[in-house]
Amino acid sequence: MTSGNDSKPAFSTRALFSLRAVALTVIILGGIILTQVSQIGTGAGFIVVGPRVFPTAIGIGILILGFLFLLRTTVVLDNDLVADVVSENATTDWTTTMLTLLSLVAYASLLHPLGYAIATAFFFPVIGRILGSTQLRRDIIVGVALGLVIYLAFTRVLGVRLPAGLLTGIL
């Protein structure tokens, strides 16, 4: 006798499309990494392990994982994976997810013109508000402090250049 609740996982064409889109995105990312490796200059002299070795290995690894994931969503269909995607999709707050993605894109776009410290000072309270923080004053103070401390630590202590933006000459 069968009950109304079968043990078969929920099937969704939308979930399969999403999984395949992610797999193709991972494959494209691996391809981009591998094509950009050729832009890395080689150092003068003899080096046993050049600067292209690790990015090439990472690009190949991402490419292989992307193809395996695509196989898992097409040829060797993983029904448990599809069921997980369907259940996660039902409980995901897409407004928060999209606002977070939009704020990350804005942050990346403003990073160079405004500089790391100022962009981070703006980003921290915005993302805090999106994620539910009600302490705007605290978020602004933490954002400014984090932006300045991380900028100074990277540029002065570690010697890693971060964009200064509007604060060029001041910091």
N, C-alpha and C positions, 0 to 999 in steps of 0.2 A: 504494500500500500504506500502511496506517495503522499507526502504532506505538501502544504503550500510552499514550504521553504526547501528548495532543492539544495544539494551541496555544491552545485555547479556555480562557479564564480560569475558575477555580473559581467555581461559583455556590452561594450560600448564602442561604436565606430569612432566617436569623438575621442575616446581615450586612446584607441589605437593610432588615430591620426596624430594626437599629441605626442605619443611615445616615438612614433616614426619621425616626426619633426625634430624632436630633441636628438634622436640618433643622427639625423642628417646634419644638424647644427654642430654636433661634436665632430663628425667627419670633416665638415668644412673648416672648423677651428683647427683640427690637426693639419689639414692641407695648408691653411694660412701660415701656421707655425713653420712648416717645412719649407714653404716658399720664401719666407722671411729670413730663414737661417742663412741663406746665401748673401744677405746684406751685412752679416756680421764680418767685420774685418779680421784678418789674421795678424797676429803680432809679429814683430821682427825676430828673426832667429829661429832656432829649432825648439819646438814645444811638443812634448810627447802627446799630451791631451790638449788640443786646441780649443778655442772658445766656441766652436760649433758643435762639439761632441754632445754635450748635455742637452742643448735645445733640440738637436736632431733626435736624440733618444726620446725626449719628452713628446715631440711631434709624432714620431712613429708610434709610441705608446698610446697617445690620444687617438690616432687614426685607427689602430687595431681595436681599441675599446669601442670606438664609434661603430665600426663594422660588426663587432660582436653584438653590440646592443641592437643594431639594425636587424641582424639575424634573429635575435630574441623577440623582435616584434613583427617579423614577417615569416620566415621559413620555419623556425622552431618557436611557435607562438607560446609564450608563457602566460597562461590564463591567470595565475596568481598575481602576476605583475599588473595585468589589466584590471583585475578586481581591486587591487590596492589603489590604482590610479582613480578608479571610479569612486571608491569610498573617500579618498583624500580630496577629490574634487568637490564632493558634496559638503565637506566641512571647512574648506579653505575660504578665508575672507579675502575675496579678490580685490576689493576696494583698497585695503591696506597693502596688498601685494603690488598692485599697479601704482599706487602713490609712492611706495618705496622705490620701485623701479624708475619712475619718473624723477624722483629726487636724486637718485644715483646718476642718472643721465645728466641732469642739470648740474650736479656737483662736478662731474667729469668735464662738462662744457665750460664751467666757470673756473676750473682749477688753474689753467694757464693765465687767463687775463686778470683774475683777481689775486692769484697767488694761493699757495697752500694754506697759510694761516687764516686768511680772510674767508676763503671758500669753506674751510673746515668750521670756522666760527659760525657761518651761516647754516651749514649743513646739519650740525649737531642738534640745534633746537628744532629744526624743521622735522628731522627724522624722529626725534623724541616725541614731538606732537603727533606725528602720524601713528606712532606705536603706542600712544595713549598717555604720555606724560602730561601732567597738569602743572608742573613746576617750571614755568617759562623762564623766570629769573635765574634759577639754578642751571637750567639747560644752556642759557646764554653764557653764564660764567664758565661752566665746564667746557663749552665749545671754544671759547676764546683761549682759555688756559691750555686745553689740549692742542689746539692749533699752534700756539706759540711754542709750547714746550717741545712738541714733536718736531716742529720746523727747526728750532734751534739745536735740538739733539742730533738730528740727521745732518744738518748743514755744518755745524761747528764741531761736533764730537766725531761723527762717523764719516764726514767728508762726502756725503751724498747730497747732490744738488737737488733741491726741490724748488718749484717755481715761486719766486718772490712776488711777482705780479705788481700790484699797486704799492707794495712796501719795498720795492727795489731801492737800495741806497739807505733805507732806514734800518733794516734788519741785517 
